[in-house]
Amino acid sequence: MAYIGFDTSNYTTSVAAYFPQEGRVLQKKLLLPVKKGEKGLRQSDAVFHHTVQLSTVYEELMNREKFTVEGVCASVKPCLREDSYMPCFLVGKNTARCVALSSGVECFETAHQNGHIAAALFSADRLDLLASQFVAFHLSGGTTEALLVTPDENEVFSCERIASSLDLKAGQAVDRVGLMLGLSFPCGKELDSLACQSLTQYKIKAPMKDLDCSLSGLENKCKIMAQRGEKPCDVARFCIDYISSALDSMTERIIEKYGTLPLVYSGGVMSNSIISKKFKEKYNAIFAKPEFSCDNAAGVAIIGYLKGRKKAERSF
């Protein structure tokens, strides 16, 4: 028996199956097509591509092995704040409801951000942290935030934003610099490989305001480096070191204010090998494996299972 998760973000069409008795996940995902040189998709285009892709992705997952659907869950918004909304998530939400109705099971809802956190914990074999408080960082194309995560009876866990970027998001910076260097969107994986070729490590002090960081100067600094004829690998490394510096300052200030809580890092930017190595060594931080760090539906499926279990417990 398995719980199915659907996640239709602005980057990826994702479906996953979580087998709680085995502690195992199957997942299938497909990037949304973006024309070379473009920085992303309009929401109307994202909705269209998800509508085209989702049935194929779901079919491929279901054909991998036979199982009974025990429950369904979908990410229906970027995060659980009331003002959070993106049309692309409606595709996964409506498909999940149809699958649940046809299977005679319940359909649960969560947020894309919560799915990232749950996927990171599953990947690191630390789902036990959901029983206590911890700090989760979520860095992607749309978000650069630190969250105080607390167990929640209804949502499995709740997230209080305690720090963020005041302007440019880390994923936006990665993609803009990557496109400047001729890489394909989304640029995270290629920029990581390029930065690893650099022999230079940059000592940077990113601007901070209390616990919040500023990344707005990063793109312009990289542009100046490229115009001076500096190696693409060095420009890429500067970009990664700048984000790493900002994240390091945020982490240090959060520890000063909230104490030594477990630290979890999720989101597409956190699949970067340079950043993850540094923070694992310095903070004993928890990182997802790359396939569970980039957009995926694994955490959504896991949250569906946990919500179903909580509901069953309350019914006794």
N, C-alpha and C positions, 0 to 999 in steps of 0.2 A: 504494500500500500504506500502511496506517495501523496504529498501535497504539491500542487503545481503553483508556480509563481510567474507572473507576467510583469515585465518592466519595459515601457516604451518611452525612453528618454529622448533627448534631442540629438543623441549620437548613435544609439544602438537599439535594435529590436531584440529583446531577450526573453527567453522562456527557460524555466528550470523545474526540475522535480527533486524534492527532498524526501529521502527514505529514512524516517526517524528511527526505526528499529535497527537499521544498519549504520546510521550516522553518515549517510552517503548522499552525494548530489550528482545529478546529471544535468547538464545545461547545454543550450544551443543559443547562439546569438549571431547577429548579422549587422554590420555597420550600415548606417544610412548612407546612400551615395551622395558625395559632395564633389562638384566639379573642381578640377585642378585649379588652384589659386584662390578659391573662395574660402571665406572664414567660417562657414557654417551654413545652416539652413534656416529659412523662414519657418515659422510654426506651421503655416499651411502646407508647405512642402514636406515637413517632417510627418505631419498627419497622413498625407498621401502615401509616402513611402512605407510608413508602418502598416497602413491598410493593405498595401500590396504585399509586404514581406511577412506579416505575422502568421498567416495561415501556413505558409511554407515552413517557417521556423518551428511552429508548433507540431506540424506533421512530422518533420524530421526528428524532433525529440521523441514523439510518441512511437515512432517506428524503431527506435534504438533497442527497446525491450518492452515486454508486456508487463503492465502493472494496473492496479485498481486506483482510481482517483479518490482520495479520502477527503480532500478539501482543496480550495482554490484561494489564492490571494493575489491582489494587484497593487502596484504603487499607483496612486491616483493623483499625486501632486508632488512637487519637488521636496517639500518638508511639511511638517504637521502644523505649521503656523496658519492662522485663519486666512491671511492675505496671500497665501502661497497658491499659485495656479499656473499651469501650462497646458494648452490644448492637447499636446501630443500624448499626454498620459491617458486621455479619454479612450484612445484606441485599445490599450491594454485593459483598461477598466471594463469597457463594454464586452470585449472578448472573454474576459474572465467570468463575467456574469453569465454569458451564454454557455460557457463550458460547465459552470457550476449547476445551472438549471438543467442542462441535458444529462448531467451525471447524478443529479439528485443529491448534491452536497452543498455545503455552505460556502459563500464567497466572502472573504474578509478583505479589508482594505488597510493599506499602510502608506508610507511616503518613500519616495526614492532615496532620500537621505538615510532613513532608518534601515532600508535594505542594504545600503553600502556598509553600514556599521555592523549589521548582523552577518553579512558575508565575510567581513574582515575577521570577526571573532570566530566564525566557523572555520575559516581557512587556517587560522592560527591555533585551532583546537582550544579556544578560550570562551566558549559559550557560557561557561560558569560565571563570567563577569556580569552577566545580565541580572544576577541576584544581588548586585551591590552597585555602588556609585563609581564611575570612572570618567575620564576625559577622553572625548573622541574628536579627532580632527578630520574634517571632510574638505578635501581640496580637489576641485574639478573645474570644468569650463564655466560653470555658473555659480560656484560656491568656493569661498575660502573662509572657513569658520572653525572655531573650537567650541565644543559643546560639552556641557556638564550633563552626563547621562545618568538617569535615576530610574530604578524599577517603577513600573506603572501597571496598575491592575487591569486597565482597559487596553492600553497600547503596547503592552509588554515592557516598553521603556519609553521615557519622555526625554526630550532634549532641550536644554536651556542654552541659548547662545551666550557665550561669555567673552568671545573675542572674534574678530574678523578682519578682513582687508577693508580699508576705508574707500578703496577705489577699484583698481583693476584686480580681477581674480587670477589666481595662479594659473589655471588652465588657459585662460585667455592670453596671458603673457606667453606661455609655452607655444600656443598655436600661432600667435602673431610673429614671434621671433622665428619659429619654424618655417612659416610661409615666406618670411623675408629671406630665409636661407634656401628656399626652393624645395622644402620638404612637403610631403602630402598631408592633408588634413584628415583626421586629427593628428597632430605632429609629435605627441609625447614619446612614442616608442622610437622614432627615428632621431629625435633630438637627444634622447638618452644615449643611443649608440654613438652619435656624433660627439657628444660631450665627453664620452669615455675615451675618445682618441686624443683629447687635449693633454698636454704635459704640464699645464698651468692650473694652479688652484688659487682662486681669488679670495682675498680677505675683504669682505664687504660688511658694512654696518647699515642695514636697511632702516629707513625712517620708521619710527614708532610713535604712537600716541596712546599712553597707558598700555593696555593689553593688545591694542589693535595695530596692524601693520599697514604700510603703504607700498604698493607695487607700481604706482603710476609712472615712475621715472625709468623703470626697467626697459621698456620697449625703446625709448629714445636713446638710452645709453648703448644698447645693442646695435641700433641703427648707426650710431656714430662709429662704433668699432668696425662695422662692416664697410662703411664708407672710407675708413682709413686703410682698408685692405687687410685687416686682421683675419687670421684663418677662421673658416666657418666653425671648426671644432672648438676654437677658443671663445667665439661668440656664444656658441651653445653652452659651453661650460660656465661662462659668466652668467648666463640666464639661470642655469640650475643653481649656481652658488648664491645668487641673489635671493632666489626663492627660499633656499635652504637657510640663509641668514635670517630672513624675516620669520620663518617658521621656528627657528631656534630661539629668537628673542621672545616670540609669543609663548613658547613652551616654558622658558625660564621664568617669565613673569607670572604665568598661570601657576607654576609650582610654588612660587613665592606667596601667592594669594590663597590657593586652595590646598596646598600641601602635596604630598607625594602619592597621589592617586594613580592607578594604572593608566597608561597612555596608549591610545589606539589611533592609528593613522589609516584613513581610507580615502577612496576617490581615485580617479584616473591618474592624477599627478603623483600620488603616493606609490605608484608602481615603478617610479624612477629608482634605478639601482644605486645611484650616488647618494641620494637623500636617505633611502631606507638603510643603507649600510652605516651611515653616520649616526642616525638616530637610534638604531638598535644598539650600537656600541656605547653611545653617550647616555641614553636614557633607559636602556633595556625595553625599548618601545615595541609594541605589537603591530606588525604590518601584515596585510593580506598578501597571499601569492598574487602575481600579476593578473591571472585570469579571474580572481575574485576582487581585485582592486579596481579595475576598469568597470564600466557599466555592466551589470549582470542582474539576473533575476533570482540568484541563489538565496540571498538574504531575504527577499520577499517571500519565497516559498517557506523558508524556515520560520519567519514571523507568522505566516498563516498557520503552520503547525502549532506554534506556541499559543496563538490566540485560540485555536480549536481546543487545545488541551486545557487552557484556563477556563473556557466556557464549559467544558465537560466536568471539570472539578467543581465549578459553582453549582452545577445542576444536581449534584449529589447532596 
